[in-house]
Amino acid sequence: MSYVERNKEDLLSRLKKIEGQIRGIQKMIEEDRYCVDILLQISATRAALQKVALSLLRSHTRGCVARAIRQNRGDEVIDELMQVLDQFTR
């Protein structure tokens, strides 16, 4: 069973909270709230999304990547991981 399968409810719960944060930001903009307050909410939302992504990345590395290395497909999967990390850090 994969990490996503084992932690689906937790991941979905986090994403639903993030979705709520996004809706809150939209409402703040509609209500012409103070820019700094909006920026702080955006920062908090990005941090929450980053935590979800890091959790998935950690799981992928320890599960999928480790398994591929044991199956002598290390170069292929490490190249893929490096591409993901490049995208992730942009």
PDB file of N, CA, C and O in Angstrom:
ATOM      1  N   MET A   1       0.849  -1.173   0.000  1.00  0.00           N
ATOM      2  CA  MET A   1       0.000   0.000   0.000  1.00  0.00           C
ATOM      3  C   MET A   1       0.900   1.244   0.000  1.00  0.00           C
ATOM      4  O   MET A   1       1.847   1.332   0.782  1.00  0.00           O
ATOM      5  N   SER A   2       0.598   2.191  -0.874  1.00  0.00           N
ATOM      6  CA  SER A   2       1.423   3.381  -1.008  1.00  0.00           C
ATOM      7  C   SER A   2       1.134   4.381   0.112  1.00  0.00           C
ATOM      8  O   SER A   2       0.141   4.277   0.833  1.00  0.00           O
ATOM      9  N   TYR A   3       2.025   5.336   0.226  1.00  0.00           N
ATOM     10  CA  TYR A   3       1.861   6.405   1.212  1.00  0.00           C
ATOM     11  C   TYR A   3       0.542   7.135   0.996  1.00  0.00           C
ATOM     12  O   TYR A   3      -0.195   7.401   1.945  1.00  0.00           O
ATOM     13  N   VAL A   4       0.255   7.454  -0.254  1.00  0.00           N
ATOM     14  CA  VAL A   4      -0.976   8.189  -0.558  1.00  0.00           C
ATOM     15  C   VAL A   4      -2.187   7.370  -0.121  1.00  0.00           C
ATOM     16  O   VAL A   4      -3.126   7.910   0.465  1.00  0.00           O
ATOM     17  N   GLU A   5      -2.169   6.085  -0.402  1.00  0.00           N
ATOM     18  CA  GLU A   5      -3.284   5.225   0.004  1.00  0.00           C
ATOM     19  C   GLU A   5      -3.423   5.187   1.525  1.00  0.00           C
ATOM     20  O   GLU A   5      -4.532   5.257   2.055  1.00  0.00           O
ATOM     21  N   ARG A   6      -2.286   5.073   2.226  1.00  0.00           N
ATOM     22  CA  ARG A   6      -2.311   5.002   3.695  1.00  0.00           C
ATOM     23  C   ARG A   6      -2.710   6.328   4.333  1.00  0.00           C
ATOM     24  O   ARG A   6      -3.286   6.345   5.421  1.00  0.00           O
ATOM     25  N   ASN A   7      -2.412   7.421   3.673  1.00  0.00           N
ATOM     26  CA  ASN A   7      -2.616   8.741   4.275  1.00  0.00           C
ATOM     27  C   ASN A   7      -3.601   9.600   3.495  1.00  0.00           C
ATOM     28  O   ASN A   7      -3.613  10.824   3.625  1.00  0.00           O
ATOM     29  N   LYS A   8      -4.417   8.952   2.692  1.00  0.00           N
ATOM     30  CA  LYS A   8      -5.343   9.682   1.822  1.00  0.00           C
ATOM     31  C   LYS A   8      -6.230  10.642   2.608  1.00  0.00           C
ATOM     32  O   LYS A   8      -6.386  11.800   2.219  1.00  0.00           O
ATOM     33  N   GLU A   9      -6.805  10.177   3.700  1.00  0.00           N
ATOM     34  CA  GLU A   9      -7.723  11.033   4.463  1.00  0.00           C
ATOM     35  C   GLU A   9      -7.004  12.252   5.033  1.00  0.00           C
ATOM     36  O   GLU A   9      -7.547  13.357   5.005  1.00  0.00           O
ATOM     37  N   ASP A  10      -5.796  12.066   5.547  1.00  0.00           N
ATOM     38  CA  ASP A  10      -5.024  13.185   6.084  1.00  0.00           C
ATOM     39  C   ASP A  10      -4.672  14.172   4.972  1.00  0.00           C
ATOM     40  O   ASP A  10      -4.817  15.382   5.145  1.00  0.00           O
ATOM     41  N   LEU A  11      -4.214  13.659   3.838  1.00  0.00           N
ATOM     42  CA  LEU A  11      -3.855  14.533   2.721  1.00  0.00           C
ATOM     43  C   LEU A  11      -5.077  15.307   2.223  1.00  0.00           C
ATOM     44  O   LEU A  11      -4.995  16.511   1.977  1.00  0.00           O
ATOM     45  N   LEU A  12      -6.193  14.623   2.077  1.00  0.00           N
ATOM     46  CA  LEU A  12      -7.409  15.291   1.615  1.00  0.00           C
ATOM     47  C   LEU A  12      -7.885  16.330   2.624  1.00  0.00           C
ATOM     48  O   LEU A  12      -8.353  17.403   2.243  1.00  0.00           O
ATOM     49  N   SER A  13      -7.765  16.012   3.897  1.00  0.00           N
ATOM     50  CA  SER A  13      -8.148  16.965   4.934  1.00  0.00           C
ATOM     51  C   SER A  13      -7.286  18.230   4.852  1.00  0.00           C
ATOM     52  O   SER A  13      -7.798  19.346   4.938  1.00  0.00           O
ATOM     53  N   ARG A  14      -5.990  18.045   4.689  1.00  0.00           N
ATOM     54  CA  ARG A  14      -5.092  19.199   4.554  1.00  0.00           C
ATOM     55  C   ARG A  14      -5.440  20.022   3.324  1.00  0.00           C
ATOM     56  O   ARG A  14      -5.453  21.252   3.369  1.00  0.00           O
ATOM     57  N   LEU A  15      -5.719  19.333   2.225  1.00  0.00           N
ATOM     58  CA  LEU A  15      -6.048  20.047   0.987  1.00  0.00           C
ATOM     59  C   LEU A  15      -7.379  20.787   1.099  1.00  0.00           C
ATOM     60  O   LEU A  15      -7.540  21.869   0.535  1.00  0.00           O
ATOM     61  N   LYS A  16      -8.321  20.212   1.819  1.00  0.00           N
ATOM     62  CA  LYS A  16      -9.595  20.907   2.021  1.00  0.00           C
ATOM     63  C   LYS A  16      -9.394  22.166   2.861  1.00  0.00           C
ATOM     64  O   LYS A  16     -10.036  23.187   2.611  1.00  0.00           O
ATOM     65  N   LYS A  17      -8.513  22.099   3.848  1.00  0.00           N
ATOM     66  CA  LYS A  17      -8.206  23.289   4.647  1.00  0.00           C
ATOM     67  C   LYS A  17      -7.548  24.355   3.769  1.00  0.00           C
ATOM     68  O   LYS A  17      -7.848  25.543   3.884  1.00  0.00           O
ATOM     69  N   ILE A  18      -6.654  23.915   2.900  1.00  0.00           N
ATOM     70  CA  ILE A  18      -5.995  24.849   1.987  1.00  0.00           C
ATOM     71  C   ILE A  18      -7.023  25.473   1.043  1.00  0.00           C
ATOM     72  O   ILE A  18      -6.965  26.667   0.750  1.00  0.00           O
ATOM     73  N   GLU A  19      -7.941  24.670   0.580  1.00  0.00           N
ATOM     74  CA  GLU A  19      -9.016  25.173  -0.278  1.00  0.00           C
ATOM     75  C   GLU A  19      -9.811  26.258   0.455  1.00  0.00           C
ATOM     76  O   GLU A  19     -10.169  27.279  -0.132  1.00  0.00           O
ATOM     77  N   GLY A  20     -10.079  26.029   1.729  1.00  0.00           N
ATOM     78  CA  GLY A  20     -10.772  27.025   2.542  1.00  0.00           C
ATOM     79  C   GLY A  20      -9.957  28.297   2.690  1.00  0.00           C
ATOM     80  O   GLY A  20     -10.503  29.400   2.667  1.00  0.00           O
ATOM     81  N   GLN A  21      -8.647  28.139   2.844  1.00  0.00           N
ATOM     82  CA  GLN A  21      -7.783  29.310   2.931  1.00  0.00           C
ATOM     83  C   GLN A  21      -7.832  30.118   1.633  1.00  0.00           C
ATOM     84  O   GLN A  21      -7.866  31.348   1.664  1.00  0.00           O
ATOM     85  N   ILE A  22      -7.836  29.433   0.514  1.00  0.00           N
ATOM     86  CA  ILE A  22      -7.905  30.112  -0.789  1.00  0.00           C
ATOM     87  C   ILE A  22      -9.221  30.879  -0.907  1.00  0.00           C
ATOM     88  O   ILE A  22      -9.238  32.029  -1.347  1.00  0.00           O
ATOM     89  N   ARG A  23     -10.304  30.248  -0.517  1.00  0.00           N
ATOM     90  CA  ARG A  23     -11.598  30.938  -0.546  1.00  0.00           C
ATOM     91  C   ARG A  23     -11.581  32.171   0.357  1.00  0.00           C
ATOM     92  O   ARG A  23     -12.145  33.211   0.017  1.00  0.00           O
ATOM     93  N   GLY A  24     -10.926  32.037   1.510  1.00  0.00           N
ATOM     94  CA  GLY A  24     -10.802  33.171   2.413  1.00  0.00           C
ATOM     95  C   GLY A  24     -10.019  34.318   1.784  1.00  0.00           C
ATOM     96  O   GLY A  24     -10.373  35.485   1.952  1.00  0.00           O
ATOM     97  N   ILE A  25      -8.966  33.983   1.068  1.00  0.00           N
ATOM     98  CA  ILE A  25      -8.182  35.004   0.373  1.00  0.00           C
ATOM     99  C   ILE A  25      -9.034  35.692  -0.697  1.00  0.00           C
ATOM    100  O   ILE A  25      -8.991  36.914  -0.840  1.00  0.00           O
ATOM    101  N   GLN A  26      -9.802  34.906  -1.441  1.00  0.00           N
ATOM    102  CA  GLN A  26     -10.690  35.494  -2.447  1.00  0.00           C
ATOM    103  C   GLN A  26     -11.660  36.476  -1.803  1.00  0.00           C
ATOM    104  O   GLN A  26     -11.890  37.569  -2.320  1.00  0.00           O
ATOM    105  N   LYS A  27     -12.223  36.076  -0.672  1.00  0.00           N
ATOM    106  CA  LYS A  27     -13.174  36.938   0.029  1.00  0.00           C
ATOM    107  C   LYS A  27     -12.487  38.214   0.521  1.00  0.00           C
ATOM    108  O   LYS A  27     -13.054  39.305   0.451  1.00  0.00           O
ATOM    109  N   MET A  28     -11.262  38.058   1.017  1.00  0.00           N
ATOM    110  CA  MET A  28     -10.526  39.229   1.484  1.00  0.00           C
ATOM    111  C   MET A  28     -10.309  40.225   0.349  1.00  0.00           C
ATOM    112  O   MET A  28     -10.421  41.434   0.551  1.00  0.00           O
ATOM    113  N   ILE A  29     -10.004  39.726  -0.825  1.00  0.00           N
ATOM    114  CA  ILE A  29      -9.807  40.599  -1.981  1.00  0.00           C
ATOM    115  C   ILE A  29     -11.120  41.256  -2.374  1.00  0.00           C
ATOM    116  O   ILE A  29     -11.162  42.454  -2.655  1.00  0.00           O
ATOM    117  N   GLU A  30     -12.202  40.464  -2.392  1.00  0.00           N
ATOM    118  CA  GLU A  30     -13.517  41.017  -2.720  1.00  0.00           C
ATOM    119  C   GLU A  30     -13.902  42.129  -1.749  1.00  0.00           C
ATOM    120  O   GLU A  30     -14.548  43.101  -2.141  1.00  0.00           O
ATOM    121  N   GLU A  31     -13.510  41.988  -0.493  1.00  0.00           N
ATOM    122  CA  GLU A  31     -13.860  42.959   0.548  1.00  0.00           C
ATOM    123  C   GLU A  31     -12.837  44.085   0.673  1.00  0.00           C
ATOM    124  O   GLU A  31     -12.919  44.907   1.586  1.00  0.00           O
ATOM    125  N   ASP A  32     -11.870  44.119  -0.253  1.00  0.00           N
ATOM    126  CA  ASP A  32     -10.830  45.160  -0.240  1.00  0.00           C
ATOM    127  C   ASP A  32     -10.092  45.242   1.088  1.00  0.00           C
ATOM    128  O   ASP A  32      -9.841  46.328   1.611  1.00  0.00           O
ATOM    129  N   ARG A  33      -9.748  44.076   1.621  1.00  0.00           N
ATOM    130  CA  ARG A  33      -9.019  44.025   2.894  1.00  0.00           C
ATOM    131  C   ARG A  33      -7.600  44.550   2.715  1.00  0.00           C
ATOM    132  O   ARG A  33      -7.108  44.688   1.595  1.00  0.00           O
ATOM    133  N   TYR A  34      -6.971  44.831   3.809  1.00  0.00           N
ATOM    134  CA  TYR A  34      -5.614  45.375   3.829  1.00  0.00           C
ATOM    135  C   TYR A  34      -4.646  44.405   3.146  1.00  0.00           C
ATOM    136  O   TYR A  34      -4.632  43.209   3.441  1.00  0.00           O
ATOM    137  N   CYS A  35      -3.840  44.945   2.230  1.00  0.00           N
ATOM    138  CA  CYS A  35      -2.943  44.115   1.415  1.00  0.00           C
ATOM    139  C   CYS A  35      -2.019  43.228   2.246  1.00  0.00           C
ATOM    140  O   CYS A  35      -1.793  42.069   1.898  1.00  0.00           O
ATOM    141  N   VAL A  36      -1.497  43.756   3.319  1.00  0.00           N
ATOM    142  CA  VAL A  36      -0.578  42.983   4.163  1.00  0.00           C
ATOM    143  C   VAL A  36      -1.291  41.774   4.747  1.00  0.00           C
ATOM    144  O   VAL A  36      -0.703  40.696   4.825  1.00  0.00           O
ATOM    145  N   ASP A  37      -2.533  41.927   5.155  1.00  0.00           N
ATOM    146  CA  ASP A  37      -3.296  40.798   5.688  1.00  0.00           C
ATOM    147  C   ASP A  37      -3.486  39.724   4.626  1.00  0.00           C
ATOM    148  O   ASP A  37      -3.386  38.531   4.912  1.00  0.00           O
ATOM    149  N   ILE A  38      -3.759  40.152   3.407  1.00  0.00           N
ATOM    150  CA  ILE A  38      -3.932  39.204   2.300  1.00  0.00           C
ATOM    151  C   ILE A  38      -2.618  38.473   2.034  1.00  0.00           C
ATOM    152  O   ILE A  38      -2.598  37.254   1.867  1.00  0.00           O
ATOM    153  N   LEU A  39      -1.538  39.218   1.996  1.00  0.00           N
ATOM    154  CA  LEU A  39      -0.229  38.606   1.750  1.00  0.00           C
ATOM    155  C   LEU A  39       0.137  37.602   2.839  1.00  0.00           C
ATOM    156  O   LEU A  39       0.719  36.557   2.548  1.00  0.00           O
ATOM    157  N   LEU A  40      -0.194  37.905   4.072  1.00  0.00           N
ATOM    158  CA  LEU A  40       0.083  36.960   5.157  1.00  0.00           C
ATOM    159  C   LEU A  40      -0.724  35.679   4.987  1.00  0.00           C
ATOM    160  O   LEU A  40      -0.220  34.589   5.255  1.00  0.00           O
ATOM    161  N   GLN A  41      -1.966  35.802   4.548  1.00  0.00           N
ATOM    162  CA  GLN A  41      -2.787  34.610   4.306  1.00  0.00           C
ATOM    163  C   GLN A  41      -2.243  33.799   3.130  1.00  0.00           C
ATOM    164  O   GLN A  41      -2.253  32.568   3.156  1.00  0.00           O
ATOM    165  N   ILE A  42      -1.772  34.494   2.108  1.00  0.00           N
ATOM    166  CA  ILE A  42      -1.160  33.788   0.970  1.00  0.00           C
ATOM    167  C   ILE A  42       0.070  33.027   1.439  1.00  0.00           C
ATOM    168  O   ILE A  42       0.280  31.878   1.050  1.00  0.00           O
ATOM    169  N   SER A  43       0.875  33.658   2.264  1.00  0.00           N
ATOM    170  CA  SER A  43       2.071  33.008   2.797  1.00  0.00           C
ATOM    171  C   SER A  43       1.717  31.762   3.610  1.00  0.00           C
ATOM    172  O   SER A  43       2.365  30.725   3.476  1.00  0.00           O
ATOM    173  N   ALA A  44       0.702  31.866   4.440  1.00  0.00           N
ATOM    174  CA  ALA A  44       0.272  30.724   5.250  1.00  0.00           C
ATOM    175  C   ALA A  44      -0.242  29.594   4.362  1.00  0.00           C
ATOM    176  O   ALA A  44       0.001  28.419   4.637  1.00  0.00           O
ATOM    177  N   THR A  45      -0.946  29.955   3.306  1.00  0.00           N
ATOM    178  CA  THR A  45      -1.482  28.948   2.385  1.00  0.00           C
ATOM    179  C   THR A  45      -0.353  28.249   1.636  1.00  0.00           C
ATOM    180  O   THR A  45      -0.366  27.029   1.471  1.00  0.00           O
ATOM    181  N   ARG A  46       0.605  29.020   1.193  1.00  0.00           N
ATOM    182  CA  ARG A  46       1.769  28.426   0.503  1.00  0.00           C
ATOM    183  C   ARG A  46       2.511  27.462   1.423  1.00  0.00           C
ATOM    184  O   ARG A  46       2.927  26.386   0.996  1.00  0.00           O
ATOM    185  N   ALA A  47       2.675  27.852   2.687  1.00  0.00           N
ATOM    186  CA  ALA A  47       3.374  26.992   3.648  1.00  0.00           C
ATOM    187  C   ALA A  47       2.614  25.685   3.854  1.00  0.00           C
ATOM    188  O   ALA A  47       3.223  24.618   3.934  1.00  0.00           O
ATOM    189  N   ALA A  48       1.291  25.764   3.941  1.00  0.00           N
ATOM    190  CA  ALA A  48       0.479  24.557   4.119  1.00  0.00           C
ATOM    191  C   ALA A  48       0.590  23.647   2.905  1.00  0.00           C
ATOM    192  O   ALA A  48       0.703  22.430   3.049  1.00  0.00           O
ATOM    193  N   LEU A  49       0.558  24.224   1.724  1.00  0.00           N
ATOM    194  CA  LEU A  49       0.677  23.438   0.490  1.00  0.00           C
ATOM    195  C   LEU A  49       2.077  22.831   0.378  1.00  0.00           C
ATOM    196  O   LEU A  49       2.242  21.701  -0.079  1.00  0.00           O
ATOM    197  N   GLN A  50       3.070  23.593   0.800  1.00  0.00           N
ATOM    198  CA  GLN A  50       4.446  23.096   0.790  1.00  0.00           C
ATOM    199  C   GLN A  50       4.593  21.871   1.700  1.00  0.00           C
ATOM    200  O   GLN A  50       5.306  20.926   1.364  1.00  0.00           O
ATOM    201  N   LYS A  51       3.915  21.892   2.850  1.00  0.00           N
ATOM    202  CA  LYS A  51       3.975  20.743   3.764  1.00  0.00           C
ATOM    203  C   LYS A  51       3.374  19.495   3.123  1.00  0.00           C
ATOM    204  O   LYS A  51       3.907  18.396   3.280  1.00  0.00           O
ATOM    205  N   VAL A  52       2.277  19.662   2.407  1.00  0.00           N
ATOM    206  CA  VAL A  52       1.672  18.520   1.711  1.00  0.00           C
ATOM    207  C   VAL A  52       2.647  17.990   0.663  1.00  0.00           C
ATOM    208  O   VAL A  52       2.863  16.783   0.554  1.00  0.00           O
ATOM    209  N   ALA A  53       3.224  18.899  -0.096  1.00  0.00           N
ATOM    210  CA  ALA A  53       4.159  18.488  -1.145  1.00  0.00           C
ATOM    211  C   ALA A  53       5.383  17.792  -0.563  1.00  0.00           C
ATOM    212  O   ALA A  53       5.820  16.768  -1.088  1.00  0.00           O
ATOM    213  N   LEU A  54       5.933  18.332   0.503  1.00  0.00           N
ATOM    214  CA  LEU A  54       7.103  17.699   1.128  1.00  0.00           C
ATOM    215  C   LEU A  54       6.770  16.322   1.673  1.00  0.00           C
ATOM    216  O   LEU A  54       7.592  15.407   1.605  1.00  0.00           O
ATOM    217  N   SER A  55       5.594  16.174   2.201  1.00  0.00           N
ATOM    218  CA  SER A  55       5.162  14.872   2.702  1.00  0.00           C
ATOM    219  C   SER A  55       5.115  13.849   1.566  1.00  0.00           C
ATOM    220  O   SER A  55       5.587  12.721   1.708  1.00  0.00           O
ATOM    221  N   LEU A  56       4.541  14.261   0.447  1.00  0.00           N
ATOM    222  CA  LEU A  56       4.482  13.370  -0.717  1.00  0.00           C
ATOM    223  C   LEU A  56       5.876  13.088  -1.277  1.00  0.00           C
ATOM    224  O   LEU A  56       6.178  11.959  -1.661  1.00  0.00           O
ATOM    225  N   LEU A  57       6.713  14.102  -1.321  1.00  0.00           N
ATOM    226  CA  LEU A  57       8.070  13.936  -1.829  1.00  0.00           C
ATOM    227  C   LEU A  57       8.877  12.984  -0.952  1.00  0.00           C
ATOM    228  O   LEU A  57       9.602  12.124  -1.453  1.00  0.00           O
ATOM    229  N   ARG A  58       8.744  13.149   0.355  1.00  0.00           N
ATOM    230  CA  ARG A  58       9.441  12.261   1.299  1.00  0.00           C
ATOM    231  C   ARG A  58       8.993  10.815   1.089  1.00  0.00           C
ATOM    232  O   ARG A  58       9.812   9.898   1.031  1.00  0.00           O
ATOM    233  N   SER A  59       7.700  10.635   0.978  1.00  0.00           N
ATOM    234  CA  SER A  59       7.157   9.297   0.774  1.00  0.00           C
ATOM    235  C   SER A  59       7.630   8.698  -0.544  1.00  0.00           C
ATOM    236  O   SER A  59       8.008   7.528  -0.604  1.00  0.00           O
ATOM    237  N   HIS A  60       7.606   9.499  -1.585  1.00  0.00           N
ATOM    238  CA  HIS A  60       8.041   9.014  -2.906  1.00  0.00           C
ATOM    239  C   HIS A  60       9.505   8.584  -2.854  1.00  0.00           C
ATOM    240  O   HIS A  60       9.881   7.550  -3.406  1.00  0.00           O
ATOM    241  N   THR A  61      10.317   9.387  -2.188  1.00  0.00           N
ATOM    242  CA  THR A  61      11.745   9.072  -2.114  1.00  0.00           C
ATOM    243  C   THR A  61      11.986   7.796  -1.320  1.00  0.00           C
ATOM    244  O   THR A  61      12.755   6.935  -1.745  1.00  0.00           O
ATOM    245  N   ARG A  62      11.338   7.673  -0.177  1.00  0.00           N
ATOM    246  CA  ARG A  62      11.556   6.496   0.672  1.00  0.00           C
ATOM    247  C   ARG A  62      10.885   5.235   0.125  1.00  0.00           C
ATOM    248  O   ARG A  62      11.330   4.120   0.397  1.00  0.00           O
ATOM    249  N   GLY A  63       9.826   5.418  -0.638  1.00  0.00           N
ATOM    250  CA  GLY A  63       9.104   4.268  -1.170  1.00  0.00           C
ATOM    251  C   GLY A  63       9.494   3.963  -2.596  1.00  0.00           C
ATOM    252  O   GLY A  63      10.249   3.025  -2.852  1.00  0.00           O
ATOM    253  N   CYS A  64       8.992   4.740  -3.517  1.00  0.00           N
ATOM    254  CA  CYS A  64       9.176   4.479  -4.946  1.00  0.00           C
ATOM    255  C   CYS A  64      10.638   4.525  -5.373  1.00  0.00           C
ATOM    256  O   CYS A  64      11.113   3.632  -6.076  1.00  0.00           O
ATOM    257  N   VAL A  65      11.350   5.565  -4.947  1.00  0.00           N
ATOM    258  CA  VAL A  65      12.752   5.709  -5.355  1.00  0.00           C
ATOM    259  C   VAL A  65      13.591   4.595  -4.755  1.00  0.00           C
ATOM    260  O   VAL A  65      14.386   3.971  -5.459  1.00  0.00           O
ATOM    261  N   ALA A  66      13.426   4.338  -3.476  1.00  0.00           N
ATOM    262  CA  ALA A  66      14.203   3.272  -2.826  1.00  0.00           C
ATOM    263  C   ALA A  66      13.937   1.919  -3.485  1.00  0.00           C
ATOM    264  O   ALA A  66      14.862   1.137  -3.703  1.00  0.00           O
ATOM    265  N   ARG A  67      12.671   1.649  -3.799  1.00  0.00           N
ATOM    266  CA  ARG A  67      12.312   0.386  -4.448  1.00  0.00           C
ATOM    267  C   ARG A  67      12.968   0.281  -5.822  1.00  0.00           C
ATOM    268  O   ARG A  67      13.495  -0.772  -6.181  1.00  0.00           O
ATOM    269  N   ALA A  68      12.937   1.361  -6.585  1.00  0.00           N
ATOM    270  CA  ALA A  68      13.530   1.357  -7.921  1.00  0.00           C
ATOM    271  C   ALA A  68      15.040   1.143  -7.847  1.00  0.00           C
ATOM    272  O   ALA A  68      15.614   0.453  -8.689  1.00  0.00           O
ATOM    273  N   ILE A  69      15.676   1.729  -6.849  1.00  0.00           N
ATOM    274  CA  ILE A  69      17.122   1.530  -6.687  1.00  0.00           C
ATOM    275  C   ILE A  69      17.414   0.067  -6.393  1.00  0.00           C
ATOM    276  O   ILE A  69      18.357  -0.501  -6.946  1.00  0.00           O
ATOM    277  N   ARG A  70      16.614  -0.548  -5.526  1.00  0.00           N
ATOM    278  CA  ARG A  70      16.803  -1.976  -5.221  1.00  0.00           C
ATOM    279  C   ARG A  70      16.590  -2.845  -6.454  1.00  0.00           C
ATOM    280  O   ARG A  70      17.155  -3.935  -6.553  1.00  0.00           O
ATOM    281  N   GLN A  71      15.785  -2.372  -7.387  1.00  0.00           N
ATOM    282  CA  GLN A  71      15.499  -3.124  -8.617  1.00  0.00           C
ATOM    283  C   GLN A  71      16.432  -2.716  -9.764  1.00  0.00           C
ATOM    284  O   GLN A  71      16.156  -2.990 -10.932  1.00  0.00           O
ATOM    285  N   ASN A  72      17.534  -2.062  -9.409  1.00  0.00           N
ATOM    286  CA  ASN A  72      18.539  -1.637 -10.388  1.00  0.00           C
ATOM    287  C   ASN A  72      18.002  -0.671 -11.433  1.00  0.00           C
ATOM    288  O   ASN A  72      18.454  -0.673 -12.578  1.00  0.00           O
ATOM    289  N   ARG A  73      17.042   0.151 -11.043  1.00  0.00           N
ATOM    290  CA  ARG A  73      16.533   1.210 -11.921  1.00  0.00           C
ATOM    291  C   ARG A  73      16.841   2.577 -11.307  1.00  0.00           C
ATOM    292  O   ARG A  73      16.104   3.543 -11.505  1.00  0.00           O
ATOM    293  N   GLY A  74      17.934   2.638 -10.565  1.00  0.00           N
ATOM    294  CA  GLY A  74      18.278   3.829  -9.817  1.00  0.00           C
ATOM    295  C   GLY A  74      18.506   5.065 -10.663  1.00  0.00           C
ATOM    296  O   GLY A  74      17.988   6.137 -10.348  1.00  0.00           O
ATOM    297  N   ASP A  75      19.281   4.928 -11.744  1.00  0.00           N
ATOM    298  CA  ASP A  75      19.581   6.101 -12.569  1.00  0.00           C
ATOM    299  C   ASP A  75      18.310   6.734 -13.120  1.00  0.00           C
ATOM    300  O   ASP A  75      18.141   7.953 -13.097  1.00  0.00           O
ATOM    301  N   GLU A  76      17.433   5.889 -13.609  1.00  0.00           N
ATOM    302  CA  GLU A  76      16.166   6.368 -14.192  1.00  0.00           C
ATOM    303  C   GLU A  76      15.327   7.121 -13.162  1.00  0.00           C
ATOM    304  O   GLU A  76      14.850   8.224 -13.432  1.00  0.00           O
ATOM    305  N   VAL A  77      15.151   6.535 -12.004  1.00  0.00           N
ATOM    306  CA  VAL A  77      14.288   7.130 -10.994  1.00  0.00           C
ATOM    307  C   VAL A  77      14.951   8.348 -10.330  1.00  0.00           C
ATOM    308  O   VAL A  77      14.261   9.284  -9.924  1.00  0.00           O
ATOM    309  N   ILE A  78      16.264   8.337 -10.222  1.00  0.00           N
ATOM    310  CA  ILE A  78      16.952   9.503  -9.660  1.00  0.00           C
ATOM    311  C   ILE A  78      16.855  10.681 -10.626  1.00  0.00           C
ATOM    312  O   ILE A  78      16.674  11.819 -10.195  1.00  0.00           O
ATOM    313  N   ASP A  79      16.973  10.416 -11.932  1.00  0.00           N
ATOM    314  CA  ASP A  79      16.780  11.480 -12.924  1.00  0.00           C
ATOM    315  C   ASP A  79      15.380  12.081 -12.801  1.00  0.00           C
ATOM    316  O   ASP A  79      15.210  13.300 -12.845  1.00  0.00           O
ATOM    317  N   GLU A  80      14.394  11.219 -12.650  1.00  0.00           N
ATOM    318  CA  GLU A  80      13.017  11.692 -12.491  1.00  0.00           C
ATOM    319  C   GLU A  80      12.881  12.520 -11.214  1.00  0.00           C
ATOM    320  O   GLU A  80      12.263  13.585 -11.223  1.00  0.00           O
ATOM    321  N   LEU A  81      13.455  12.031 -10.126  1.00  0.00           N
ATOM    322  CA  LEU A  81      13.397  12.740  -8.856  1.00  0.00           C
ATOM    323  C   LEU A  81      14.052  14.113  -8.963  1.00  0.00           C
ATOM    324  O   LEU A  81      13.539  15.093  -8.422  1.00  0.00           O
ATOM    325  N   MET A  82      15.171  14.181  -9.652  1.00  0.00           N
ATOM    326  CA  MET A  82      15.855  15.467  -9.814  1.00  0.00           C
ATOM    327  C   MET A  82      14.996  16.443 -10.626  1.00  0.00           C
ATOM    328  O   MET A  82      14.983  17.640 -10.338  1.00  0.00           O
ATOM    329  N   GLN A  83      14.287  15.945 -11.630  1.00  0.00           N
ATOM    330  CA  GLN A  83      13.377  16.804 -12.394  1.00  0.00           C
ATOM    331  C   GLN A  83      12.256  17.326 -11.503  1.00  0.00           C
ATOM    332  O   GLN A  83      11.881  18.496 -11.577  1.00  0.00           O
ATOM    333  N   VAL A  84      11.735  16.456 -10.672  1.00  0.00           N
ATOM    334  CA  VAL A  84      10.674  16.863  -9.747  1.00  0.00           C
ATOM    335  C   VAL A  84      11.195  17.909  -8.774  1.00  0.00           C
ATOM    336  O   VAL A  84      10.525  18.911  -8.522  1.00  0.00           O
ATOM    337  N   LEU A  85      12.380  17.688  -8.226  1.00  0.00           N
ATOM    338  CA  LEU A  85      12.960  18.650  -7.293  1.00  0.00           C
ATOM    339  C   LEU A  85      13.224  19.991  -7.975  1.00  0.00           C
ATOM    340  O   LEU A  85      13.049  21.046  -7.367  1.00  0.00           O
ATOM    341  N   ASP A  86      13.642  19.945  -9.226  1.00  0.00           N
ATOM    342  CA  ASP A  86      13.851  21.189  -9.973  1.00  0.00           C
ATOM    343  C   ASP A  86      12.547  21.962 -10.097  1.00  0.00           C
ATOM    344  O   ASP A  86      12.520  23.171  -9.868  1.00  0.00           O
ATOM    345  N   GLN A  87      11.467  21.277 -10.457  1.00  0.00           N
ATOM    346  CA  GLN A  87      10.159  21.910 -10.567  1.00  0.00           C
ATOM    347  C   GLN A  87       9.673  22.402  -9.203  1.00  0.00           C
ATOM    348  O   GLN A  87       9.103  23.487  -9.083  1.00  0.00           O
ATOM    349  N   PHE A  88       9.907  21.593  -8.200  1.00  0.00           N
ATOM    350  CA  PHE A  88       9.433  21.876  -6.857  1.00  0.00           C
ATOM    351  C   PHE A  88      10.072  23.122  -6.265  1.00  0.00           C
ATOM    352  O   PHE A  88       9.440  23.849  -5.498  1.00  0.00           O
ATOM    353  N   THR A  89      11.321  23.362  -6.622  1.00  0.00           N
ATOM    354  CA  THR A  89      12.043  24.482  -6.023  1.00  0.00           C
ATOM    355  C   THR A  89      11.921  25.779  -6.828  1.00  0.00           C
ATOM    356  O   THR A  89      12.528  26.786  -6.464  1.00  0.00           O
ATOM    357  N   ARG A  90      11.177  25.769  -7.870  1.00  0.00           N
ATOM    358  CA  ARG A  90      10.992  27.009  -8.674  1.00  0.00           C
ATOM    359  C   ARG A  90       9.980  27.906  -8.052  1.00  0.00           C
ATOM    360  O   ARG A  90       9.699  28.981  -8.583  1.00  0.00           O
TER     361      ARG A  90
END
